């Protein structure tokens, strides 16, 4: 009986969507110009998400799109403020969403790393449901620039498989595209991450003091290295807490600096925290724990700031060590060599775009100070070679990033 009721509800809803789509076709609801509805990966907090949103909004604005609205998961005000001030609404109930979506021409779900169920099975299914609804009411719908890990939830694979083939799927790296091709009987487009299109902000007054500090350090013949520590590493550090992990970073940075004139910039790339643990707390603890002779040549960037400001900052660094993929993208987009601590297999696909090897280390290896130090020394020693390779491949990556919009021209 439950299955019958569920099937009847699904049929009723599909008919409701059909009526909305039909009213658009026969002109009862006219849409005279392109209007775009965007579903971000999450609410405010992640500079990686902000980078993708800002790049998307900027592209649409240049293309002449005047009406852009984002869907907020919790707070429309916070979402609007963090994602460039565009109109935002909280609207995830399916009937309400279908009615809202019917007033737009295009729907973009920014897939990022939230489409395989790793962080939240329910969250991934909700995004797929909203994308499907947008298509059913007549929108040109796509899931842009997303990765797909090697162990996706079965329910998510089923939902992806049932999507209309009219919905564009855009995998942001070759490995994710191959994984999707193995489980879906439909085309999947290969692109690069949307954040590669983000323009660096070189006019920021609040970053001017940090840039000035970097320039002063370089004038002393010191190499300046950006460091980001991601609390996700705690998931692999059984029996360790944030202080244990900070000690690993401190010990490695201290040994890394022996007999070298290095300076360090601590860079939080996500303003959210869980149980008092996040990028900001990591940066503060690492800076406080450094020996005085290193701390004298180190700073932690004061928050808040924007993704575009950080991208400009990365262009002034000699190397970036990061546990956040979109900080890596910001650095790579400025031709700055990037050493990464991986998670979810995302970095391997990113570096495959650039045909770069050995610039990523697993969390298990990073938790071993000797291997971590060896990795960092290796990355530093070949930074010139890596910078040249990045510079060579970057124009091609930009073109691949633009392909996210190929279904919406």
N, C-alpha and C positions, 0 to 999 in steps of 0.2 A: 504493500500500500504506500509506503514512504517513497519508493522509487517512482510509482505512478504519479503521486502528488508533485514530486520534483520535476518529472518530465512535463507535466501540465504547466507548472510555473515557468519552465524554460520556454515552452511554446508560446505562452502568453507574453512573455518578455520579448521574444523574437518578433512577435507580431507588432508589439509596441515600437520596436526599433524599425521595423519595415514601414510602419505608418509615418514615422519621423523622416525616414529616407525618401519616401514617396512624396511627402509634402515639400521637400526640397526640390525634387525633380519637376513637379508640376507647378512650381513657383509660388506655393502658398507661403513659403518662407524663403525669401530671396537673400542671397549672399553676393553682394555686388563686387567684393574685392577679397583678396586672400586674407584669411584670418586663421591664426595658428594657436593651437592649444598644446601646451608642453607639460609633460609629467616628469619632474626631476627625479633623480635617484633617491633623494631623501629631503627632509626639511633642513633648515639652516645649520651650519656648523663646519662642513667639510669644504676646504678650499679646492679640492679636486672636483667636487660637484659644482662649485661656483665657477670654476674654470670652464667646464663643459657648458654650463648654462650661459655664461657670458659670451662664449664663442658662438653658440647657437643664436642667441638674441642679436648679436652684432651682425652675423651673416644675414639673418632675416631682415634686419633693418636696412642693410645695404641693398637687399633685393627689393626694397620698397614695401615690405609688409608693415602695415600700420597698427593692426590689432594683434597683440601677443598676450596670452594669458597663461599663467602657470597654475597647476593644481597643487595645493598644499595638503600635507597629510595631517597636520595639527593646527598650526597657527598661520593664517593667511598674512598677517602683518609681518611676522618674522621672515616668512618665505619671500615676501615682496621686497623687504629691505635687503636681505642677504643676496638675492638674485637680481640686483640691478634696478629695483624699484618698479618692475612691471606689475600689472594687475595680477593678483593671486586670489584664488577661492578654494575653500575646503569643500570638496565635492567628490566623494568616493562611493556613495550609495548608488547602485546601478541605474535605477530609474531616474534619479536626479542627474546623474552623470550623463546618461543618454540624452536627456532634454538639453543640458548645457552644451554637449558636444555637437548637437545638431545645428548649432549656430555658427560653427566654424568650418573651414575648408580642409585643414590639415591637422594631423595629430602626431606629435613626436614623443615617444617614450624614450628617455635617455637611459639606456640599459646599464651602462657602466659595469659594475660587478655584482648587481643585485638581481640577476635574471635566472640564476641556476639553483636558488633555494639555499645557498650556503649560509647566509646571514639570517634569513627568515623565509621559510617555505610559504607561509601565508602571504608575506609581502610580495614575493615573486608571483604568486598566483593572482594576487590583486592587480598587479601591473599588467599581467597578461589578459586578465578579464577586461580591464578598462581599454586596453588596446583593441581587443576584439569588438567591444561595444562601439568604439569610435568608427571602426570599419563598417559595422553593421548599419550605422545610421548614415553612412555615405561619405565619411571622411577619407582622405588619402592618408593612410596610417603607416607608420614605420617604427621599428625599435632600432635606435641608433647606437652605434659604437659600443657594443657590449662584449664582455668576455664570458667564457663558459668553462667551468673547471672540470676536472676529470671524473668527479663523482656527483653529478647533478641529481636532485631529487626526482624520483620516478614520476611523481604527480606533476612536476614542472615540465618534464620531457613530454608527458602526455598532453599537457595544455599547449605547449609549443607546437606539437605535431598537429593539433586540431585547429590551429589558426588558419584563417583564410590565406590562400596563396597571393591574394592581392596586397597583403601586409608585407612591407619590405623588412627583411632581416639583415642587419649589418654587423658582422663580427669585426672587432677592432684589432685582431691579430690573427696570423695564419694558424696558430695552434688551436685557438677557439673555433675558427672556421672549420677546421678539419674535424674537431670533436662534434660540432653541430651537424656536419655532413654525415657523420656516422649514425646519428640517431634520428635525423629528420629526412623525410623523403621529399625534399623541396630545395630550391636554390637558396644559398646563403651568400651574400655579398661580402667581399673582403675590403675593409677600409682601415683607416688609422683613427686613433682616438680623436674626438672632437676638440680636446684641449690643445692640440697642436695648432689650431687656428686662433687661439687666444693671442691678442696683441699685448705686448709688455707695456706697462705704464711707467714711462720715464719722467713723469711730471709730478710725482708724489712728494709732497713736502715732508710727510711723516717718515718717509724712507731716506730722506736726504742725509740725515745724521749717520745712518747705518752705512750708506754708500761712501760718505766722507771718511768714516772709520776704516772701511775696507781699503780705500785709496791710500790712506796714511800707512796702513800696514804693508801694503804692496810697495810703497815708497821706501820702506825699510828692508826691501828685498825678501819679504816673507810671502809664502804661498798661503792663500786664504781658502779654507775648506768649510763647506756647509755641512752641518750634521742634523739629521732628523731621526728621532727615535720614536717608533710606533708601538703603542701598548699591545698591539696584536701579538707581538713577540711573547707576551706572557702566556699565551695559549699553548706554546711549545715548551715553556719553562716550568716544568712540573716541580712543585715545591719551592719555587722562587717568587719573590714579590718585586715590586717596582724598585726597591732599594738595592736588591741583589743585581737586577739588570743594569741599573745605573752604575754600579760598581764595575761591571764588566766593561761598559763604555769608557768609564774613567780610566781604568787600568790600561785598556787598549790605546786610548788617545795619549796617555802619558808615555807609554813605550814607543808609540808611533812618532812622538815628538822628539825622542832622544836624538841628539846630534842633528836636528833639523829645525829650520826656522819656519814653523807652521803657526798660523793663526786660525781661530775657529769661530764660526757663526752658528749658533744653535737656532734651528728653524722649526717651530711648530707648524704643522700643515693641516691641522684639524683642531677646531676650538672646542669640540665636545669632550666630555670626560665621563667615565663610568666608575662609580664608587671612588671618585676623587683621583682617578688615574686617566691621563690623557697626554697628548703631545706637549702641552704647556707645562704640566707637572714634570715630565721627563726632562725637558730642556732646563728648567730651573734647578732640578736636583743634580743634573750632570754638571752644569756650570758651577754650582756651589761646591761640588766635590773635587773639582780639578785642583792640582797643586798650584800654588800662587804664581809660580813663574810661567805657567801656561794660562792661568786665569787672567793674568795681566794682558794677554793677547787674545782674549775670547770675549764674546758678547752673546746674549740671547736677545733676539729681536722682540721688542715690546709689542704685544697685541693690542688692538686688532689691526689687520691690514687685509688687502685683497689679493686674490690669485694673480691678477695682472701685475701688481706691485712686486710680488715674490718672483714672478717670471723675469722681470727686469733685474732684480737683485741677483738671480742665478747667473745672468750674463757677466757678472763681475767676479765670479768665483772661479777658482782653479779646479775644483773637484767638489762634487756633492755626494755625501753618503746618506742614503735615505731608506726608510722602511715604508714610505708612501709612494705609490706608483705615480700619482699626479705631480708630486714634487720632482720625480725623475723626468716626467714629460716636460715640465717647465724648464728644467736644466737642459735636457736634450734639445728642446726647441730654441735654446740660446747657444747651442753647440758646446755646452759645458759637459765634460766627462762625468759620468754618473755611476756610482757603485751602489748596488741595491741588496737589501735583505728581503728575500722573496716571501710571498705567501699566496696561496691559491693558484700557483703556476702562472700568474699574470705577467711577471717580469720577463720570463723566457720568451713569451710571444712578442712582447714589446721590443726586446733586443733583436729578435729575429727580423723585424722590419729593417733594422739598421745593419744586419749581418755582423753583429758584434758578439763575441764570446767572452766568457770568464769575467763578466762584470756584475755577476750576481752570486750571492751566497745563501744557502738555506738557513732557516732559523736554528736548526740543530748545530750547524757549523758556527754560526754567529755566537752561540752560547758557549763555545770553546775559545777562550781568549787567544790561544796560540794560532788557531786557524783564522780567527777574525783579524788578528794583526797581520798575518801573512797575506790575507786577501786585500786588506787596505794598502799595504805596501806595494803589492802587485798593481793595484788600480792606479796608485800615484805614479808608479814608474813608467806606465805606458799611456799616461794621459794625453800626451801630444799626438800619439798614433790614433788614439780613440777620438780625439777632437777632429782630426782630419777625416776620419770615417763618418762621423756624425754630419759634418759639413757636406760631405759628398752625397749622403743619402737624404738629407733633410728636404730638398725640393720635391723629391718623389713622395716623401711622407706627407707633405702638405697637400699634394694632389690626391693622395689616398684619403686624407681626412675630408676633403671637399666632397668625395663620393658619398658621404653620408646623406647628402641632399639630392642625390641624382634622381630619386623617385618623385621629387617635389618641385621640379623646375617648371 
